[in-house]
Each structure stands twice: as C-alpha cells, then as structure tokens.
Amino acid sequence: MKPKIITLISALAIIIATLGVYTVHTLSAAAATGTTRAYAVMMHDMTSEQEMTAAYS
C-alpha cells in the first residue's frame, strides 16, 4: 500500500508542476503580446577602439 501512495503523490506533484509551468508560459506569452520590445545593439570597433550603440524599438 505504501508504494502506491508514494507513486500517487509523485504523479500528482508532476501534474501540478506541469500545470504551473503551462500557466506561467501562457500568462507571460499573453503579457508579451501587448508590450513593445526594445533592442540595444553594441559594437566594438577594434581599429579605432570605439564603442557604438544603437537602440531599436
């Protein structure tokens, strides 16, 4: 009886963890669709030792 209980608890823990990951994924995907993304690019010129940055949105 004890191994069955341990197996049942383990299965429930896996199911709850999977649902938690799915919920976080769907919430973050829904939040990401409404926001604008900004990207920053930084390049380093080796010949003149200068850093150039550019920002895109």
C-alpha distance matrix in Angstrom:
0.0 3.8 5.7 5.4 6.5 9.0 10.1 10.8 12.6 14.5 15.6 16.8 18.6 20.3 21.4 22.8 24.6 26.1 27.3 28.8 30.7 31.9 33.1 35.0 36.5 37.8 39.1 40.9 42.3 43.6 45.2 46.7 48.6 50.6 51.7 54.4 53.8 56.3 56.7 58.7 60.2 61.7 63.8 65.5 68.9 69.4 73.1 74.1 71.1 70.4 67.2 67.3 64.8 64.4 62.2 61.2 59.7
3.8 0.0 3.9 5.4 5.2 6.4 8.7 9.9 10.7 12.4 14.3 15.5 16.6 18.6 20.2 21.2 22.7 24.5 26.0 27.1 28.8 30.5 31.6 33.1 34.8 36.4 37.6 39.1 40.7 42.2 43.5 45.0 47.1 49.1 49.9 52.6 51.8 54.1 54.4 56.3 57.7 59.1 61.2 62.8 66.2 66.6 70.4 71.3 68.2 67.6 64.4 64.6 62.2 62.0 59.9 59.0 57.6
5.7 3.9 0.0 3.8 5.4 5.1 6.1 8.5 9.9 10.5 12.2 14.2 15.3 16.5 18.3 19.9 21.0 22.5 24.4 25.7 27.0 28.6 30.2 31.6 32.9 34.7 36.1 37.5 38.9 40.6 42.0 43.3 45.3 47.5 48.3 50.8 49.9 52.2 52.3 54.2 55.5 56.8 58.8 60.4 63.8 64.1 67.9 68.9 65.9 65.4 62.3 62.5 60.1 59.9 57.9 57.0 55.6
5.4 5.4 3.8 0.0 3.8 5.5 5.0 6.1 8.6 9.8 10.4 12.2 14.1 15.3 16.4 18.2 19.9 21.0 22.5 24.2 25.8 26.9 28.4 30.3 31.6 32.9 34.5 36.2 37.4 38.8 40.5 41.9 43.7 45.9 47.0 49.6 48.9 51.4 51.8 53.9 55.3 56.9 59.0 60.8 64.1 64.7 68.4 69.4 66.5 65.8 62.6 62.5 60.0 59.6 57.4 56.3 54.7
6.5 5.2 5.4 3.8 0.0 3.8 5.4 5.0 6.1 8.5 9.8 10.5 12.2 14.2 15.3 16.4 18.2 19.9 21.1 22.4 24.4 25.7 26.8 28.5 30.2 31.5 32.7 34.5 36.0 37.3 38.8 40.4 42.3 44.3 45.3 48.1 47.5 49.9 50.5 52.5 54.1 55.7 58.0 59.8 63.2 63.9 67.6 68.4 65.4 64.6 61.3 61.3 58.7 58.3 56.0 54.9 53.3
9.0 6.4 5.1 5.5 3.8 0.0 3.8 5.4 5.2 6.1 8.6 9.9 10.5 12.3 14.3 15.3 16.4 18.3 20.0 21.0 22.6 24.4 25.7 27.0 28.6 30.3 31.5 32.9 34.5 36.1 37.4 38.8 40.9 43.0 43.8 46.3 45.5 47.8 48.1 50.0 51.4 52.9 55.0 56.7 60.1 60.6 64.4 65.3 62.3 61.5 58.3 58.4 56.0 55.7 53.5 52.7 51.3
10.1 8.7 6.1 5.0 5.4 3.8 0.0 3.8 5.5 5.1 6.1 8.6 9.8 10.6 12.3 14.2 15.3 16.5 18.4 19.9 21.2 22.6 24.3 25.9 27.0 28.6 30.3 31.7 32.9 34.6 36.2 37.4 39.3 41.6 42.5 45.0 44.2 46.6 46.9 48.9 50.2 51.9 53.9 55.7 59.1 59.7 63.4 64.4 61.5 60.7 57.5 57.5 55.0 54.6 52.4 51.4 50.0
10.8 9.9 8.5 6.1 5.0 5.4 3.8 0.0 3.8 5.4 5.1 6.2 8.6 10.0 10.6 12.2 14.2 15.4 16.5 18.3 20.1 21.1 22.4 24.4 25.8 27.0 28.5 30.3 31.5 32.9 34.5 36.0 37.8 39.9 41.1 43.8 43.3 45.9 46.4 48.7 50.3 52.0 54.3 56.3 59.7 60.5 64.3 65.1 62.2 61.2 57.9 57.6 55.0 54.4 52.0 50.8 49.1
12.6 10.7 9.9 8.6 6.1 5.2 5.5 3.8 0.0 3.8 5.5 5.1 6.1 8.7 9.9 10.5 12.2 14.2 15.3 16.3 18.4 19.9 20.9 22.5 24.3 25.7 26.8 28.5 30.1 31.5 32.8 34.4 36.4 38.3 39.3 42.0 41.4 43.9 44.5 46.6 48.3 49.9 52.3 54.2 57.7 58.5 62.3 62.9 60.0 58.9 55.6 55.5 52.8 52.3 49.9 48.9 47.3
14.5 12.4 10.5 9.8 8.5 6.1 5.1 5.4 3.8 0.0 3.8 5.4 5.1 6.3 8.7 9.9 10.6 12.3 14.3 15.3 16.6 18.4 19.9 21.2 22.6 24.4 25.8 27.0 28.5 30.3 31.6 32.8 35.0 37.1 37.9 40.4 39.5 41.9 42.2 44.2 45.7 47.3 49.5 51.4 54.8 55.5 59.2 60.0 57.1 56.2 53.0 52.9 50.4 49.9 47.7 46.8 45.3
15.6 14.3 12.2 10.4 9.8 8.6 6.1 5.1 5.5 3.8 0.0 3.8 5.4 5.2 6.2 8.7 9.9 10.6 12.4 14.2 15.5 16.6 18.3 20.1 21.1 22.6 24.4 25.9 27.0 28.6 30.3 31.5 33.3 35.6 36.7 39.2 38.6 41.2 41.6 43.9 45.4 47.3 49.5 51.6 54.9 55.8 59.5 60.3 57.6 56.5 53.2 52.9 50.2 49.5 47.2 46.0 44.4
16.8 15.5 14.2 12.2 10.5 9.9 8.6 6.2 5.1 5.4 3.8 0.0 3.8 5.4 5.1 6.1 8.5 9.8 10.6 12.2 14.3 15.3 16.3 18.3 19.9 21.0 22.4 24.2 25.6 26.8 28.4 30.0 31.8 33.8 35.0 37.8 37.4 40.1 40.8 43.2 45.0 46.9 49.4 51.6 55.1 56.1 59.8 60.4 57.6 56.4 52.9 52.5 49.7 48.9 46.4 45.1 43.3
18.6 16.6 15.3 14.1 12.2 10.5 9.8 8.6 6.1 5.1 5.4 3.8 0.0 3.8 5.5 5.2 6.1 8.5 9.9 10.5 12.3 14.2 15.3 16.5 18.3 20.0 21.1 22.5 24.2 25.7 26.9 28.4 30.5 32.5 33.3 35.9 35.3 37.8 38.4 40.5 42.3 44.0 46.5 48.5 52.1 53.0 56.8 57.3 54.4 53.2 49.9 49.6 46.8 46.3 43.8 42.8 41.1
20.3 18.6 16.5 15.3 14.2 12.3 10.6 10.0 8.7 6.3 5.2 5.4 3.8 0.0 3.8 5.5 5.1 6.1 8.6 9.8 10.6 12.2 14.2 15.4 16.4 18.3 20.0 21.1 22.4 24.3 25.7 26.8 28.8 31.1 32.0 34.4 33.6 36.1 36.5 38.8 40.3 42.2 44.5 46.6 50.0 51.0 54.7 55.4 52.7 51.5 48.2 47.8 45.1 44.4 42.1 40.9 39.4
21.4 20.2 18.3 16.4 15.3 14.3 12.3 10.6 9.9 8.7 6.2 5.1 5.5 3.8 0.0 3.8 5.5 5.1 6.2 8.6 10.0 10.5 12.2 14.3 15.3 16.5 18.2 20.0 21.0 22.4 24.2 25.6 27.3 29.5 30.7 33.4 33.0 35.8 36.5 39.0 40.8 42.9 45.4 47.7 51.1 52.3 56.0 56.6 54.0 52.6 49.1 48.5 45.6 44.7 42.1 40.7 38.8
22.8 21.2 19.9 18.2 16.4 15.3 14.2 12.2 10.5 9.9 8.7 6.1 5.2 5.5 3.8 0.0 3.8 5.5 5.1 6.1 8.7 9.9 10.4 12.3 14.2 15.4 16.4 18.2 19.8 21.0 22.4 24.1 26.0 27.9 29.0 31.8 31.6 34.3 35.3 37.7 39.7 41.8 44.5 46.8 50.3 51.6 55.3 55.7 52.9 51.4 47.9 47.3 44.3 43.4 40.7 39.4 37.5
24.6 22.7 21.0 19.9 18.2 16.4 15.3 14.2 12.2 10.6 9.9 8.5 6.1 5.1 5.5 3.8 0.0 3.8 5.5 5.0 6.3 8.6 9.8 10.7 12.3 14.3 15.4 16.5 18.2 20.0 21.1 22.4 24.6 26.6 27.4 29.9 29.3 31.8 32.5 34.7 36.6 38.5 41.1 43.3 46.9 48.1 51.7 52.2 49.4 48.0 44.5 44.1 41.2 40.4 38.0 36.8 35.1
26.1 24.5 22.5 21.0 19.9 18.3 16.5 15.4 14.2 12.3 10.6 9.8 8.5 6.1 5.1 5.5 3.8 0.0 3.8 5.4 5.2 6.2 8.6 10.0 10.5 12.3 14.2 15.4 16.4 18.3 20.0 21.0 22.8 25.2 26.2 28.7 28.1 30.8 31.4 34.0 35.7 37.9 40.4 42.8 46.2 47.5 51.1 51.7 49.1 47.7 44.2 43.4 40.6 39.6 37.1 35.6 33.9
27.3 26.0 24.4 22.5 21.1 20.0 18.4 16.5 15.3 14.3 12.4 10.6 9.9 8.6 6.2 5.1 5.5 3.8 0.0 3.8 5.5 5.0 6.0 8.6 9.7 10.5 12.1 14.1 15.2 16.3 18.1 19.7 21.3 23.4 24.7 27.6 27.4 30.4 31.5 34.2 36.3 38.7 41.4 44.0 47.4 49.0 52.5 52.9 50.3 48.6 45.0 44.1 41.0 39.8 37.0 35.4 33.3
28.8 27.1 25.7 24.2 22.4 21.0 19.9 18.3 16.3 15.3 14.2 12.2 10.5 9.8 8.6 6.1 5.0 5.4 3.8 0.0 3.8 5.4 5.1 6.2 8.5 10.0 10.6 12.2 14.1 15.4 16.4 18.1 20.3 22.0 22.9 25.8 25.5 28.3 29.4 32.0 34.2 36.4 39.2 41.7 45.3 46.8 50.4 50.6 47.9 46.2 42.6 41.8 38.7 37.6 34.8 33.5 31.4
30.7 28.8 27.0 25.8 24.4 22.6 21.2 20.1 18.4 16.6 15.5 14.3 12.3 10.6 10.0 8.7 6.3 5.2 5.5 3.8 0.0 3.8 5.5 5.2 6.1 8.7 10.0 10.6 12.1 14.2 15.3 16.2 18.5 20.7 21.4 23.8 23.2 25.9 26.7 29.2 31.2 33.4 36.1 38.6 42.1 43.6 47.2 47.5 44.9 43.3 39.7 38.9 35.9 34.8 32.2 30.8 29.0
31.9 30.5 28.6 26.9 25.7 24.4 22.6 21.1 19.9 18.4 16.6 15.3 14.2 12.2 10.5 9.9 8.6 6.2 5.0 5.4 3.8 0.0 3.8 5.5 5.0 6.2 8.6 9.9 10.5 12.2 14.2 15.2 16.8 19.2 20.4 23.0 22.8 25.8 26.9 29.8 31.8 34.4 37.0 39.8 43.2 44.9 48.3 48.7 46.3 44.5 40.9 39.7 36.6 35.2 32.4 30.7 28.6
33.1 31.6 30.2 28.4 26.8 25.7 24.3 22.4 20.9 19.9 18.3 16.3 15.3 14.2 12.2 10.4 9.8 8.6 6.0 5.1 5.5 3.8 0.0 3.8 5.4 5.3 6.1 8.5 9.8 10.6 12.2 14.1 15.7 17.5 18.9 21.9 22.1 25.2 26.8 29.7 32.1 34.7 37.6 40.5 43.9 45.8 49.2 49.3 46.8 44.8 41.1 39.9 36.6 35.1 32.1 30.4 28.0
35.0 33.1 31.6 30.3 28.5 27.0 25.9 24.4 22.5 21.2 20.1 18.3 16.5 15.4 14.3 12.3 10.7 10.0 8.6 6.2 5.2 5.5 3.8 0.0 3.8 5.6 5.2 6.0 8.4 9.9 10.5 12.0 14.4 16.1 16.8 19.6 19.4 22.3 23.7 26.4 28.9 31.3 34.4 37.1 40.6 42.5 45.9 45.9 43.3 41.3 37.6 36.5 33.3 32.0 29.0 27.5 25.3
36.5 34.8 32.9 31.6 30.2 28.6 27.0 25.8 24.3 22.6 21.1 19.9 18.3 16.4 15.3 14.2 12.3 10.5 9.7 8.5 6.1 5.0 5.4 3.8 0.0 3.8 5.5 5.3 6.0 8.5 9.9 10.4 12.5 14.9 15.7 18.1 17.8 20.8 21.9 24.9 27.1 29.7 32.6 35.4 38.8 40.7 44.1 44.3 41.9 39.9 36.3 35.0 31.8 30.3 27.5 25.7 23.6
37.8 36.4 34.7 32.9 31.5 30.3 28.6 27.0 25.7 24.4 22.6 21.0 20.0 18.3 16.5 15.4 14.3 12.3 10.5 10.0 8.7 6.2 5.3 5.6 3.8 0.0 3.8 5.5 5.1 6.0 8.5 9.8 10.9 13.2 14.8 17.6 18.0 21.4 23.0 26.3 28.6 31.6 34.5 37.6 40.9 43.0 46.3 46.3 44.1 41.9 38.2 36.6 33.3 31.4 28.3 26.2 23.7
39.1 37.6 36.1 34.5 32.7 31.5 30.3 28.5 26.8 25.8 24.4 22.4 21.1 20.0 18.2 16.4 15.4 14.2 12.1 10.6 10.0 8.6 6.1 5.2 5.5 3.8 0.0 3.8 5.4 5.1 6.1 8.5 10.2 11.6 13.0 16.2 16.9 20.2 22.2 25.3 28.1 30.9 34.1 37.1 40.5 42.8 46.0 45.7 43.5 41.1 37.4 35.8 32.3 30.5 27.2 25.3 22.6
40.9 39.1 37.5 36.2 34.5 32.9 31.7 30.3 28.5 27.0 25.9 24.2 22.5 21.1 20.0 18.2 16.5 15.4 14.1 12.2 10.6 9.9 8.5 6.0 5.3 5.5 3.8 0.0 3.8 5.4 5.0 6.0 8.7 10.4 10.9 13.6 13.7 16.8 18.6 21.7 24.4 27.2 30.3 33.4 36.7 39.0 42.2 42.0 39.7 37.3 33.6 32.1 28.7 26.9 23.8 22.0 19.6
42.3 40.7 38.9 37.4 36.0 34.5 32.9 31.5 30.1 28.5 27.0 25.6 24.2 22.4 21.0 19.8 18.2 16.4 15.2 14.1 12.1 10.5 9.8 8.4 6.0 5.1 5.4 3.8 0.0 3.8 5.4 5.1 6.4 9.2 10.4 12.8 13.0 16.5 18.2 21.6 24.0 27.2 30.1 33.4 36.5 38.9 42.0 41.9 39.9 37.5 33.8 32.0 28.6 26.6 23.5 21.2 18.7
43.6 42.2 40.6 38.8 37.3 36.1 34.6 32.9 31.5 30.3 28.6 26.8 25.7 24.3 22.4 21.0 20.0 18.3 16.3 15.4 14.2 12.2 10.6 9.9 8.5 6.0 5.1 5.4 3.8 0.0 3.8 5.5 5.5 7.2 9.5 12.6 13.9 17.5 19.9 23.3 26.1 29.3 32.4 35.8 38.9 41.5 44.4 44.1 42.2 39.6 35.9 33.8 30.3 28.0 24.6 22.2 19.2
45.2 43.5 42.0 40.5 38.8 37.4 36.2 34.5 32.8 31.6 30.3 28.4 26.9 25.7 24.2 22.4 21.1 20.0 18.1 16.4 15.3 14.2 12.2 10.5 9.9 8.5 6.1 5.0 5.4 3.8 0.0 3.8 5.6 5.8 6.9 10.3 11.7 15.1 17.7 21.0 24.1 27.2 30.5 33.7 37.0 39.6 42.6 42.0 39.9 37.2 33.5 31.5 27.9 25.8 22.3 20.2 17.2
46.7 45.0 43.3 41.9 40.4 38.8 37.4 36.0 34.4 32.8 31.5 30.0 28.4 26.8 25.6 24.1 22.4 21.0 19.7 18.1 16.2 15.2 14.1 12.0 10.4 9.8 8.5 6.0 5.1 5.5 3.8 0.0 3.8 5.5 5.4 7.9 8.6 12.1 14.4 17.9 20.8 24.0 27.2 30.5 33.6 36.3 39.2 38.8 36.9 34.2 30.5 28.4 24.9 22.6 19.2 17.0 14.2
48.6 47.1 45.3 43.7 42.3 40.9 39.3 37.8 36.4 35.0 33.3 31.8 30.5 28.8 27.3 26.0 24.6 22.8 21.3 20.3 18.5 16.8 15.7 14.4 12.5 10.9 10.2 8.7 6.4 5.5 5.6 3.8 0.0 3.8 5.7 7.9 9.6 13.3 15.8 19.5 22.2 25.7 28.7 32.2 35.1 38.0 40.7 40.3 38.6 35.8 32.2 29.8 26.3 23.6 20.2 17.4 14.3
50.6 49.1 47.5 45.9 44.3 43.0 41.6 39.9 38.3 37.1 35.6 33.8 32.5 31.1 29.5 27.9 26.6 25.2 23.4 22.0 20.7 19.2 17.5 16.1 14.9 13.2 11.6 10.4 9.2 7.2 5.8 5.5 3.8 0.0 3.8 6.8 9.7 13.2 16.3 19.8 22.9 26.3 29.6 33.0 35.9 38.9 41.5 40.7 39.1 36.1 32.5 30.0 26.3 23.6 20.0 17.3 13.8
51.7 49.9 48.3 47.0 45.3 43.8 42.5 41.1 39.3 37.9 36.7 35.0 33.3 32.0 30.7 29.0 27.4 26.2 24.7 22.9 21.4 20.4 18.9 16.8 15.7 14.8 13.0 10.9 10.4 9.5 6.9 5.4 5.7 3.8 0.0 3.8 6.5 9.7 13.0 16.3 19.6 22.9 26.3 29.7 32.6 35.7 38.2 37.3 35.6 32.6 28.9 26.5 22.8 20.2 16.6 14.2 10.8
54.4 52.6 50.8 49.6 48.1 46.3 45.0 43.8 42.0 40.4 39.2 37.8 35.9 34.4 33.4 31.8 29.9 28.7 27.6 25.8 23.8 23.0 21.9 19.6 18.1 17.6 16.2 13.6 12.8 12.6 10.3 7.9 7.9 6.8 3.8 0.0 3.8 6.7 10.1 13.4 16.6 20.0 23.3 26.8 29.5 32.7 35.1 34.2 32.7 29.5 25.9 23.3 19.7 16.8 13.2 10.6 7.1
53.8 51.8 49.9 48.9 47.5 45.5 44.2 43.3 41.4 39.5 38.6 37.4 35.3 33.6 33.0 31.6 29.3 28.1 27.4 25.5 23.2 22.8 22.1 19.4 17.8 18.0 16.9 13.7 13.0 13.9 11.7 8.6 9.6 9.7 6.5 3.8 0.0 3.8 6.6 10.2 13.3 16.7 19.9 23.4 26.3 29.3 31.9 31.1 29.5 26.5 22.9 20.4 16.8 14.2 10.8 8.5 5.9
56.3 54.1 52.2 51.4 49.9 47.8 46.6 45.9 43.9 41.9 41.2 40.1 37.8 36.1 35.8 34.3 31.8 30.8 30.4 28.3 25.9 25.8 25.2 22.3 20.8 21.4 20.2 16.8 16.5 17.5 15.1 12.1 13.3 13.2 9.7 6.7 3.8 0.0 3.8 6.8 10.1 13.4 16.8 20.2 23.0 26.2 28.6 27.6 26.0 23.0 19.3 16.8 13.2 10.7 7.2 5.6 4.2
56.7 54.4 52.3 51.8 50.5 48.1 46.9 46.4 44.5 42.2 41.6 40.8 38.4 36.5 36.5 35.3 32.5 31.4 31.5 29.4 26.7 26.9 26.8 23.7 21.9 23.0 22.2 18.6 18.2 19.9 17.7 14.4 15.8 16.3 13.0 10.1 6.6 3.8 0.0 3.8 6.6 10.1 13.3 16.8 19.6 22.7 25.3 24.5 22.9 20.0 16.4 14.0 10.6 8.4 5.8 5.1 6.2
58.7 56.3 54.2 53.9 52.5 50.0 48.9 48.7 46.6 44.2 43.9 43.2 40.5 38.8 39.0 37.7 34.7 34.0 34.2 32.0 29.2 29.8 29.7 26.4 24.9 26.3 25.3 21.7 21.6 23.3 21.0 17.9 19.5 19.8 16.3 13.4 10.2 6.8 3.8 0.0 3.8 6.6 10.1 13.4 16.4 19.5 22.0 21.1 19.3 16.4 12.7 10.5 7.0 5.8 4.3 6.2 8.6
60.2 57.7 55.5 55.3 54.1 51.4 50.2 50.3 48.3 45.7 45.4 45.0 42.3 40.3 40.8 39.7 36.6 35.7 36.3 34.2 31.2 31.8 32.1 28.9 27.1 28.6 28.1 24.4 24.0 26.1 24.1 20.8 22.2 22.9 19.6 16.6 13.3 10.1 6.6 3.8 0.0 3.8 6.7 10.2 13.0 16.1 18.6 18.1 16.5 13.9 10.4 8.2 5.6 5.2 6.3 8.1 11.3
61.7 59.1 56.8 56.9 55.7 52.9 51.9 52.0 49.9 47.3 47.3 46.9 44.0 42.2 42.9 41.8 38.5 37.9 38.7 36.4 33.4 34.4 34.7 31.3 29.7 31.6 30.9 27.2 27.2 29.3 27.2 24.0 25.7 26.3 22.9 20.0 16.7 13.4 10.1 6.6 3.8 0.0 3.8 6.8 10.0 12.9 15.6 14.8 13.0 10.4 6.9 5.7 4.4 6.5 8.7 11.5 14.7
63.8 61.2 58.8 59.0 58.0 55.0 53.9 54.3 52.3 49.5 49.5 49.4 46.5 44.5 45.4 44.5 41.1 40.4 41.4 39.2 36.1 37.0 37.6 34.4 32.6 34.5 34.1 30.3 30.1 32.4 30.5 27.2 28.7 29.6 26.3 23.3 19.9 16.8 13.3 10.1 6.7 3.8 0.0 3.8 6.5 9.4 12.1 11.9 10.4 8.4 5.7 5.2 6.4 8.7 11.7 14.1 17.6
65.5 62.8 60.4 60.8 59.8 56.7 55.7 56.3 54.2 51.4 51.6 51.6 48.5 46.6 47.7 46.8 43.3 42.8 44.0 41.7 38.6 39.8 40.5 37.1 35.4 37.6 37.1 33.4 33.4 35.8 33.7 30.5 32.2 33.0 29.7 26.8 23.4 20.2 16.8 13.4 10.2 6.8 3.8 0.0 3.8 6.1 9.0 8.9 6.9 5.9 4.5 6.4 8.8 11.9 15.0 17.7 21.2
68.9 66.2 63.8 64.1 63.2 60.1 59.1 59.7 57.7 54.8 54.9 55.1 52.1 50.0 51.1 50.3 46.9 46.2 47.4 45.3 42.1 43.2 43.9 40.6 38.8 40.9 40.5 36.7 36.5 38.9 37.0 33.6 35.1 35.9 32.6 29.5 26.3 23.0 19.6 16.4 13.0 10.0 6.5 3.8 0.0 3.8 5.6 5.8 5.4 5.3 6.2 7.7 11.0 13.8 17.3 19.9 23.5
69.4 66.6 64.1 64.7 63.9 60.6 59.7 60.5 58.5 55.5 55.8 56.1 53.0 51.0 52.3 51.6 48.1 47.5 49.0 46.8 43.6 44.9 45.8 42.5 40.7 43.0 42.8 39.0 38.9 41.5 39.6 36.3 38.0 38.9 35.7 32.7 29.3 26.2 22.7 19.5 16.1 12.9 9.4 6.1 3.8 0.0 3.8 5.8 5.1 7.3 9.0 11.2 14.5 17.4 20.8 23.4 27.0
73.1 70.4 67.9 68.4 67.6 64.4 63.4 64.3 62.3 59.2 59.5 59.8 56.8 54.7 56.0 55.3 51.7 51.1 52.5 50.4 47.2 48.3 49.2 45.9 44.1 46.3 46.0 42.2 42.0 44.4 42.6 39.2 40.7 41.5 38.2 35.1 31.9 28.6 25.3 22.0 18.6 15.6 12.1 9.0 5.6 3.8 0.0 3.8 5.7 8.1 10.8 12.7 16.3 19.1 22.7 25.3 29.0
74.1 71.3 68.9 69.4 68.4 65.3 64.4 65.1 62.9 60.0 60.3 60.4 57.3 55.4 56.6 55.7 52.2 51.7 52.9 50.6 47.5 48.7 49.3 45.9 44.3 46.3 45.7 42.0 41.9 44.1 42.0 38.8 40.3 40.7 37.3 34.2 31.1 27.6 24.5 21.1 18.1 14.8 11.9 8.9 5.8 5.8 3.8 0.0 3.8 5.5 9.0 11.0 14.7 17.7 21.3 24.2 27.9
71.1 68.2 65.9 66.5 65.4 62.3 61.5 62.2 60.0 57.1 57.6 57.6 54.4 52.7 54.0 52.9 49.4 49.1 50.3 47.9 44.9 46.3 46.8 43.3 41.9 44.1 43.5 39.7 39.9 42.2 39.9 36.9 38.6 39.1 35.6 32.7 29.5 26.0 22.9 19.3 16.5 13.0 10.4 6.9 5.4 5.1 5.7 3.8 0.0 3.8 6.9 9.9 13.4 16.8 20.2 23.3 26.8
70.4 67.6 65.4 65.8 64.6 61.5 60.7 61.2 58.9 56.2 56.5 56.4 53.2 51.5 52.6 51.4 48.0 47.7 48.6 46.2 43.3 44.5 44.8 41.3 39.9 41.9 41.1 37.3 37.5 39.6 37.2 34.2 35.8 36.1 32.6 29.5 26.5 23.0 20.0 16.4 13.9 10.4 8.4 5.9 5.3 7.3 8.1 5.5 3.8 0.0 3.8 6.5 10.0 13.3 16.8 20.0 23.5
67.2 64.4 62.3 62.6 61.3 58.3 57.5 57.9 55.6 53.0 53.2 52.9 49.9 48.2 49.1 47.9 44.5 44.2 45.0 42.6 39.7 40.9 41.1 37.6 36.3 38.2 37.4 33.6 33.8 35.9 33.5 30.5 32.2 32.5 28.9 25.9 22.9 19.3 16.4 12.7 10.4 6.9 5.7 4.5 6.2 9.0 10.8 9.0 6.9 3.8 0.0 3.8 6.6 10.2 13.4 16.7 20.1
67.3 64.6 62.5 62.5 61.3 58.4 57.5 57.6 55.5 52.9 52.9 52.5 49.6 47.8 48.5 47.3 44.1 43.4 44.1 41.8 38.9 39.7 39.9 36.5 35.0 36.6 35.8 32.1 32.0 33.8 31.5 28.4 29.8 30.0 26.5 23.3 20.4 16.8 14.0 10.5 8.2 5.7 5.2 6.4 7.7 11.2 12.7 11.0 9.9 6.5 3.8 0.0 3.8 6.9 10.4 13.5 17.1
64.8 62.2 60.1 60.0 58.7 56.0 55.0 55.0 52.8 50.4 50.2 49.7 46.8 45.1 45.6 44.3 41.2 40.6 41.0 38.7 35.9 36.6 36.6 33.3 31.8 33.3 32.3 28.7 28.6 30.3 27.9 24.9 26.3 26.3 22.8 19.7 16.8 13.2 10.6 7.0 5.6 4.4 6.4 8.8 11.0 14.5 16.3 14.7 13.4 10.0 6.6 3.8 0.0 3.8 6.8 10.2 13.6
64.4 62.0 59.9 59.6 58.3 55.7 54.6 54.4 52.3 49.9 49.5 48.9 46.3 44.4 44.7 43.4 40.4 39.6 39.8 37.6 34.8 35.2 35.1 32.0 30.3 31.4 30.5 26.9 26.6 28.0 25.8 22.6 23.6 23.6 20.2 16.8 14.2 10.7 8.4 5.8 5.2 6.5 8.7 11.9 13.8 17.4 19.1 17.7 16.8 13.3 10.2 6.9 3.8 0.0 3.8 6.7 10.3
62.2 59.9 57.9 57.4 56.0 53.5 52.4 52.0 49.9 47.7 47.2 46.4 43.8 42.1 42.1 40.7 38.0 37.1 37.0 34.8 32.2 32.4 32.1 29.0 27.5 28.3 27.2 23.8 23.5 24.6 22.3 19.2 20.2 20.0 16.6 13.2 10.8 7.2 5.8 4.3 6.3 8.7 11.7 15.0 17.3 20.8 22.7 21.3 20.2 16.8 13.4 10.4 6.8 3.8 0.0 3.8 6.8
61.2 59.0 57.0 56.3 54.9 52.7 51.4 50.8 48.9 46.8 46.0 45.1 42.8 40.9 40.7 39.4 36.8 35.6 35.4 33.5 30.8 30.7 30.4 27.5 25.7 26.2 25.3 22.0 21.2 22.2 20.2 17.0 17.4 17.3 14.2 10.6 8.5 5.6 5.1 6.2 8.1 11.5 14.1 17.7 19.9 23.4 25.3 24.2 23.3 20.0 16.7 13.5 10.2 6.7 3.8 0.0 3.8
59.7 57.6 55.6 54.7 53.3 51.3 50.0 49.1 47.3 45.3 44.4 43.3 41.1 39.4 38.8 37.5 35.1 33.9 33.3 31.4 29.0 28.6 28.0 25.3 23.6 23.7 22.6 19.6 18.7 19.2 17.2 14.2 14.3 13.8 10.8 7.1 5.9 4.2 6.2 8.6 11.3 14.7 17.6 21.2 23.5 27.0 29.0 27.9 26.8 23.5 20.1 17.1 13.6 10.3 6.8 3.8 0.0
